[in-house]
Amino acid sequence: MLVLMSEPDTSVEDMDADYTPLGSQPSVGVCLHVSIEGAAAEVEPSQAQQQQATGSDKNVINLEKEPAAKARKVMATRSDMWGHFAQIKDSANVITHGKCNYCQRPIKADTGKHGASSLKKHFMACKRNPHRRDPTQALLQTTPGEAPGNHKWDPEAVRQAFTEMIIEDELPFAFGEKSGFRKFMAVACPRFNVPSRRTTTRDAIRCYFKEKAMLNKFFKDSCQMVSLTTDCWTSQQQDGYMTITASFIDENWLLHKKVINFFLIKGHKGDDIGKNLLKYMDEWGMDRVMTITIDNASANDGGIVYVRKQQNKTPGYTVAKGKYMHMRCAAHILNLIVQDGLKEVDLSIMRVRAAVRYIRAGGTRLEKFKEILEEEKVDSKTFLKNDVPTRWNSTYIMLKAANVYEKVFMRLADEDLTYKFALSEENDGFGCPEEIDWENSKKMEEFLGHFFDLTTRVSASLSVTCNSFFHEIAEVRLLIQSWLDSEDSLQVAMGHRMRDKFNKYWGLWHINNKDNTAELEKEVQIEKKGKKAKGKDKEKEKENPNLLIYIAAALDPRYKLSDYTSAVIEEIFGHDSGQLVWAAVNSCLNDLFEEYRKRYAPTEGTSEVAAEDQRVATAGRGTMLRDRIAKKLKMNNGATSNAKTELDKYLAEACEETEGKFDILELIEEFGGLHIGKGKGKNDKASTSKSAASMSISKP
C-alpha cells in the first residue's frame, strides 16, 4: 500500500520538480509507507524535516487512516434457552456466558464458538431443572374408555410410523415439509422432528427392503402354497407393463395379498409372460404355486403352459402336475358376458350416452337443463355422469343416473332446438333418446345391477371369495335363464348371446377331457420333437371349468360334498352333465388329499417306530403281554375305524350353519381344516384347506 502525505498548496508540477529517487534527499513534507501482504515497512523523514513541517500539521490529510467503523448493532437473542439463563456480558456489551437460573452455574455462550447449543445441553442435564424429564421415564397416557397406562416416547417408532403412513396413503415424500403439517405436529407432538423429503425417501426404501426380506423368508420357510394373479397392459407411450400379486394364508390363518412386482416387459407374448413369472417367483422364493389367475388372452394361455412345463421339471413344485394351475379371471369372464348382451341395445345406450355428454359439456346447455330440472321438481342427489364405453360397470352407473332425469331430457328435446340438432343424424349423431330408448335403458339398468353387485363380490381383495364362487356362477346361470324365458324379445335376444358366452367358460362339461394330464404330456412330447402342432396335434381338447372352484366349496364346512353342493352343480350344468361334474369333483378332492398326504404326512413305519419309542420311554418294562394283546385286538377289531382318513372324517361330520356373520378362515380352521401330518391347529403348515382358500378368483 502506497500513501502520500503532502502540503495542500504544493502543486503537481512542484512535486515533480522536487522529486528525487529513493536514496537521495526526499522532498519536504513527504512520508512514504510501503506495506506488502500485511508486513509494513515505514520510512520516516529526519527530525529537522519534521520541524520544518510542523507549521502545516493542521492542513495535512492522512490518506492512510480510514474513517472509524460504526459499532455493530447488538442483535436480540432468539433462543428459548435464554428464558432459563441470565445473560453475562463483557465490557463491550457482548454476551459471553449464560448463568443457569436453577444451579447458578455459568455456561459459555459466546456467539462465535458456543452459541445456545451449550445452554441447551446444560438445560437437559441440569439436575435442579424442574422442566427436565428423564428420557427413559414413561408417561401416563389415558384413552377414553380404557384404564390409564404408561407410554414411553420412542422417536424411532414415531418415525417408522410416519414412513408407513407415507407408503400406505400414497403421499408425496415432501409431505413432511408442508407448513400446515409442521404446525400441526408442533402442537400435537413437539418432540417429533419431522423428517425431510430426502430422509423420508431413504426411510421408505429401507422399509421396502426390510419387508421384502421378511416376506422372502416366509415364502421359503413357512409358506405351503401361493396363488398368483397377474395382468399386462400397454401405456400411452407404448410401453408394456406387468404386475404380479401373491395371495397366501399365514400360520395364523390370516389372508394376505401382496403386490410383489410391477415392471416393464419387452412384449406380451406367451413366453415373455412365462419367463417373467418364473424370474420373479425364483427371486421371491415362491417355488410352490397353486394357481395363477389371469385374463383369457391367448398369449396368457401360452404363458401358463410355459410356467407349468418348467415347474413340472421339479417334483413337488406343482399340484396334480399343474392341471389346475390356470384360473381364468371371473371378473373378466363376466365382462365378456355382459358386453355380448349390450350389443342388442347398442343404439339406445349410445343415444343416452350422447345426451349425457352434451349436457356435461357445460355452458348455457347446462343452465337450460337445470332450469327444466327445477320446473319438473326432480329430486336426486346424484347428477349425470359420463361413462367409459369399454367398461360396462361405468355404463351401468351412467344409465342409473340418467334414468332419473328422463322427463328433463324429453322436455329438453321439445324446447331446445340446439340440443336436438347436435344429436341428430344430420350432425353425425345417433338422435335424441326417445321413449323406447328410455325403456331399454331402464331394463339394462336393472339387468346390469345384478352383474355389478356380483362383480363387486368376486373382486373383493381383503376376504376369501373362492369358497362361495360356485354360488355366483349359479346366480348368473339362473339370471340368463330368466331372460331366455321372458316374453320380451329384447331380453330373449340378450339371453341367447350371454348364454353362449357363459357356456364357453362355465356352463358345459366336455366328456373328451376327463383328465388333461394326457394333454400335458402330449404338449411336452411335441415340444421335445421341435415340431409345430399341425393337423391332429393342433387340435386341442375343449377346456372344462377349473374344478378347484368346487373343491373350495367342498372345503367350506357349511357345504362340503353335501346334497346342497350337488344340487347347485346340477343347476349349473343340467342333470346329465351335472352327474359327470359331481363325480369329477369327488375324484379330484380325493386325489388332491392323497397327493398332500404323500407329500407331507410321515410314513407309516416312521410313525410306528416313534410311537413305540414313546411307549417304551413312558411305560418302561413289564408290558410285553399287554402290547401283544393290544396288537391282536387292533388287527381284528380296529381295522375299519383306523382305515378312515382325515378327509373321510371331515366329510362324515354334519355341515355347519349358514346363517349369521362369521370369518370363513376361522370356521375352516376350527371345524374343517384338513391338516396332514403332525398336529392339527393354527401352526400346522400342511393343510389342504389353507392352500385352496388362498386361491384368487379374479384379479384385484
Secondary structure, DSSP 8 states (H G I E B T S, - for coil): -EE----TT--HHHHHHH---TTS---TT--EEEEETTEEEEE---HHHHHHTGGGGGG---SSS--------------GGGGSEEEEE-TTS-EEEEEETTT--EEE--TTTTTTHHHHHHHHH-TT-TT---TT--EEE--TTS--EEE---HHHHHHHHHHHHHHTT--GGGGG-HHHHHHHHHH-TT-----HHHHHHHHHHHHHHHHHHHHHHHHHT---EEEEEEEEE-TT--EEEEEEEEEE-TTS-EEEEEEEEEEES--SHHHHHHHHHHHHHHHT---EEEEEE-S-HHHHHHHHHHHHHHTTSTTSSSGGGTT-EEE-HHHHHHHHHHHHHGGGHHHHHHHHHHHHHHHT-THHHHHHHHHHHHHT---S-------TT-HHHHHHHHHHHGGGHHHHHHHHHH-HHHHHHTSGGGTS-----HHHHHHHHHHHHHHHHHHHHHHHHT-SSS--GGGHHHHHHHHHHHHHHHHT-S-HHHHHHHHHHHHHHIIIII---GGGS-THHHHHHHHHHHHHT----TTTT--------THHHHHHHTSTTTTT-HHHHHHHHHHH-HHHHHHHHHHHHHHHHHHHHHHHHHHS--HHHHHHHHHHHHHHHH-SS-HHHHHHHHHHHHHHSHHHHT--HHHHHHHS------S---HHHHIIIII--B-SS--STT---BHHHHHHT--SS--
